[in-house]
Amino acid sequence: MKSNNPFFKTKSYKENEEVTHNAVVIDYNQTMTVSGTMNKTFLMLILLIASAAITWSMTNNGQNPMIFTIGGAIIGFILVLVATFKPNLSGYLAPGYAIFEGLFIGGISAIFELKYPGIVIQAVSCTFVTFMVCLGLYKFEIVKVNDKFRSVVIAATLAIATYYLLSWIITLIFPSFQPVHYGNSMISIGISVFVIVIAALNLFLDFDQIETGVKQKMPKYMEWYGAMGLMITLVWLYIEFLRLLSKLSSKD
């Protein structure tokens, strides 16, 4: 019953836990820390914003950013898969993920901004506030992560992923089919709100797994691994806020 984040429930994460747990002498400077993980998360955020500016500028200059946007998403996904099985390479893969995912985020954000002016700053603000609130609730133990909490969040996340996948497959087979989460109906808006809540709850699981890695004295490179996992959740949360805000704006 680990985090749904692809990094935190992998065999690699467990193997690192076993190796470091059985070590006789561990150098603190060579082990994972919370501050180190957060610093690397911040660095990844800077890289993501810098690369996002590329596709954002392309769109504003009248250029088509779709090749870079789609390419960034695909390469970012590949880097996630590689890191899942090779966490020791996270020091290289995590920054790469931030850069390529930034290309995707920049392109998508620019497209939304052109249609709904001001939506990006709203989505960024909502994501930041959600992150800080969840971090505060976790730090002060107002929300505690236990097995029941994990099971509910993971089950809901898997249900969302399954629904999105099936909807995508059906639309490929039947182009005229419109899933219920499309459009700006109250049901569609309700689904977006539900998905955002689940994405936010995943932050608690990520915080818990990072803290667990620190307690288990995992290797230093696991800071990049943890930061990469946290960034995945933040990107998901941001995209969902964009979708929700666009639905609300289209009702005006």
Summary of the structure (lengths in Angstrom):
residues: 252
radius of gyration: 18.8
end to end distance: 42.3
largest distance: 63.4
contacts: 825
relative contact order: 0.19
helix: 78%
strand: 1%
